[in-house]
C-alpha cells in the first residue's frame, strides 16, 4: 500500500506536464511571430537601402521590384 500523499503528488506531477506543454506551445508561437516580424523588418531595411540608391544594377533592380511586390 502506498501512503496517501504519493497518489496526490503523482497526480500533480502528471497534470503539471500538460501545463508545461501548453506553455511551451505558446512560447513557440510567440517566437515564430517574432521571427516573422524580424524577417519583414530585414526585408524592409534592404528595400529602403535599394530605394535610396540612384544607380542600380539589373540584379538590384530585380530584388527591389520583388521586395516591393512582396511587401506592398
HELIX and SHEET records of a PDB file:
HELIX    1   1 UNK A    4  UNK A   52  1                                  49    
HELIX    2   2 UNK A   58  UNK A   71  1                                  14    
END                                                                             
